[in-house]
Amino acid sequence: MLKILVICTGNSCRSVIGEAIFNHFGQGRILAFSAGSKAKGKINTCALALLERHGLSTEGLSSKSWNSLSKQQFDIIITVCDRAASETCPNYLSSALRVHWDTIEPSHVKGGGEAVMRYSLLLKIPIRFSGNALPKCWLYP
């Protein structure tokens, strides 16, 4: 099983969305986690609503520090914000492949429900694309 860690500084939105996407489309072949260097301790409610709207499970999701995962070994680490990409990761993460996917910060979306809905449409493409974009060797033995 491939283990992926998705990192964003606050671990309240983008990284949590990434965790949910990988666990959903990984079909049991990927085990994804998310964490942050300065975790907020609470998931953004719009992120949870977005995941639910697209049929992705929010069960077990939480905002946590990357230090809480120090006993885990990861194959791939994906940073989803520029700040996290420039931070020095803890030593236990040093052997994993590192990838950076720059994404829009949803908590900065202004304008109420209509603006959030437009943002969710922007995310719809990556959410749908993710399942098809995962290398087949990650999904099938």
C-alpha positions in Angstrom: 0.0 0.0 0.0 1.3 3.4 -0.9 1.4 5.9 2.0 0.9 9.6 1.1 1.2 12.6 3.4 -0.4 15.9 2.2 1.0 18.9 4.0 -0.2 22.5 4.3 0.9 24.8 7.1 -2.4 25.1 8.9 -3.8 21.6 7.9 -7.3 23.0 7.9 -8.4 22.9 4.3 -6.3 22.1 1.2 -4.3 19.3 2.8 -7.4 17.8 4.3 -9.1 17.9 0.9 -6.1 16.2 -0.6 -6.2 13.4 2.1 -9.9 12.8 1.4 -9.3 12.7 -2.4 -6.4 10.2 -2.2 -8.3 8.0 0.2 -11.4 8.0 -1.9 -9.8 7.5 -5.3 -7.0 5.2 -4.0 -9.6 2.5 -3.5 -7.8 0.9 -0.6 -4.4 0.9 -2.4 -3.4 4.3 -1.1 -3.5 5.3 2.6 -3.4 9.1 2.8 -2.9 11.4 5.8 -2.7 15.2 6.1 -0.8 17.3 8.6 0.6 20.8 9.1 3.7 22.4 10.6 1.4 24.8 12.5 -1.9 23.0 12.5 -4.9 25.0 13.4 -6.6 22.1 15.2 -9.9 22.6 13.4 -10.9 21.8 9.8 -12.4 24.6 7.8 -16.2 24.1 7.7 -16.3 25.0 4.0 -13.8 22.3 3.2 -15.9 19.7 4.9 -19.0 21.0 3.1 -17.2 20.8 -0.2 -16.1 17.2 0.4 -19.6 16.2 1.3 -21.1 18.0 -1.7 -18.8 15.9 -3.9 -19.5 12.6 -2.2 -16.2 12.2 -0.4 -16.1 10.9 3.1 -15.1 13.3 5.9 -15.0 10.5 8.6 -11.8 10.5 10.6 -10.5 13.8 9.2 -8.8 16.1 11.6 -6.4 19.0 11.7 -3.1 17.8 13.2 0.6 18.6 13.5 3.0 16.7 11.4 4.7 15.7 14.7 1.7 13.5 15.5 2.7 11.3 12.6 6.3 10.7 13.5 5.9 7.0 13.8 4.6 6.7 10.2 6.7 6.1 7.1 5.6 7.7 3.9 6.3 7.0 0.3 5.3 10.4 -1.0 4.9 13.8 0.6 2.8 16.4 -1.2 2.9 20.0 -0.1 -0.1 22.1 -1.3 0.9 25.6 -0.3 4.1 27.6 -0.9 4.8 28.2 2.7 4.8 24.5 3.5 6.9 23.7 0.5 9.6 26.0 1.7 9.7 24.7 5.3 12.2 22.1 6.5 10.3 18.9 7.1 11.1 16.8 10.2 13.8 14.1 9.7 11.3 11.2 9.8 10.0 12.6 6.4 13.4 12.8 4.7 13.3 9.5 2.8 10.0 10.2 1.0 9.6 11.5 -2.5 8.5 15.2 -2.2 6.1 16.8 -4.6 4.6 20.4 -4.6 1.1 21.1 -5.9 0.4 24.8 -5.6 -3.4 25.3 -5.0 -5.7 28.2 -4.2 -6.2 28.9 -0.5 -10.0 28.4 0.0 -10.2 30.3 3.3 -9.2 33.4 1.4 -12.2 33.2 -0.8 -14.3 36.3 -0.2 -17.9 37.1 -1.1 -20.0 34.6 0.8 -21.9 31.5 -0.6 -21.7 32.5 -4.3 -17.9 32.9 -4.2 -17.4 29.7 -2.3 -19.6 27.9 -4.9 -17.5 29.3 -7.7 -14.4 28.0 -5.8 -16.0 24.6 -5.5 -16.4 24.5 -9.2 -12.7 25.2 -9.6 -12.0 22.2 -7.3 -14.5 19.9 -9.2 -12.0 19.4 -12.0 -9.1 18.3 -9.8 -11.4 16.1 -7.7 -12.7 14.3 -10.8 -9.3 14.3 -12.5 -7.5 12.9 -9.5 -9.0 9.4 -9.8 -8.0 9.2 -13.4 -4.6 10.8 -12.9 -3.3 8.4 -10.3 -0.8 6.0 -11.9 -2.3 2.6 -12.4 0.5 1.0 -10.4 -0.8 2.9 -7.3 -4.3 1.5 -7.7 -3.8 -2.0 -9.0 -1.3 -4.7 -8.0 
